[in-house]
Every structure is written in C-alpha cells, then in structure tokens.
Amino acid sequence: MRPACLGVRRWGEIAGRDIDLRIGDICDFEFLTEAFQAFRPDAVVHFGEQRSAPYSMIDRSRAVFTQHNNVIGTLNVLFAIKARTRLAGICAPAGLQHTAIVRFCLST
C-alpha cells in the first residue's frame, strides 16, 4: 500500500486542489474531534477499518486488536461526526448492523 502523502500529492496534480492530510489513530477520539473541528467536512467517508482478515485469524491477541481497532474506531468516527459536524445523516452501505449502530449513535 502506498503512503497517503503520495496519493494526496497525486490528487493535487490531477485535480489542481489540495487535501488537508491528517494522520492519526481513529481510536484516539481527541484527535478525531480536533480534525473534524478544524476541517468542518460536508461529507465523511470512513475507510479506517483494518483490512486484513488473515491477520486477525493468527491468534486471539490479533483478533482482539482487530476488533478493538475496527469497532472502537468506527464508534469514535460516528461520535466525532455527531459532536463536530452539521451532517444530517449517515449512510452505512456495509450492512444493516452498521446502520443500526449509526441510528443509535445519532439518536442519543
């Protein structure tokens, strides 16, 4: 996988626009809320889940790490959206389970 800064640079070359790249941990809620506060996004696309299923199947500790990263990270993204943006709704095309979580988060 290529470093994010290369993709950002390439986007700038093609589109003639800049992307404000912030690299951090989605499990760090403070980082997320500060980034959302500074940027004020019109939309959020969350691709932050750890994508290696074989890694999570190596042993229990890696399975727990993967679940913590994916679940806590996604909840942090949802609550940061709720706390720091004016977005009216969230689409969760990954499935009904995520949609249910989104509805819970937004209704609290």
Phi, psi and omega in degrees: 000134181284149176299145182301324183297330177290319177295320179295316179297316180297318177303316179299321178295318184282311188268343183072020179230157180261152173243131176279099183273126174235123181254125181195186183258123180291349174279354177263096185299322179299316178302312182298312183295323177295318179295317179294321179297317182288322187268327182053065186291149172275338179208155178229128173244118186257108175245028189278002182285148174294127191261003185259095177298318179301324178300317183288348180262001182295312179197178184298315184297321178288326176295316179295316178301314181298314180295316178301310181301312185288314184285309181295319178299316179294318176299320178298318178299314181298314181289329175293322176299314181296319186281328192236010179227173177249022181296138184274335183197168181229135176259131180237081185291351182292339179152171184294327180302312180294323179299318179298319179296318180299314181298320178298312183297320184282340183267354181278000000 
